Amino acid sequence: ELGLARNENPLQGSFIIEELTDLVEEAVLTEFDRITERGGVLGAMETMYQRGKIQEESLHYEMLKHTGEFQIIGVNTFLSSKGSPTV
């Protein structure tokens, strides 16, 4: 989830770990600010912010899988020559 496997050599030093950690931390703090703007957790729940955000992210992820932009071995890439048992 962090993206560590997308680096050629993650063990070469702490730079990549620090950079990825900073990116995740920034995203989390931004999301906390968005929730705070809506009146905290209860205010965000009343406007169904969390549910909407989860639905948006799920749809985005599914579209990436469907178009092949997000490759999952055996699901949308490197499929068996016999075909998939599920469609």
Helices and strands as residue ranges (DSSP letters): G 4-6, G 10-12, H 15-37, H 40-46, H 49-67
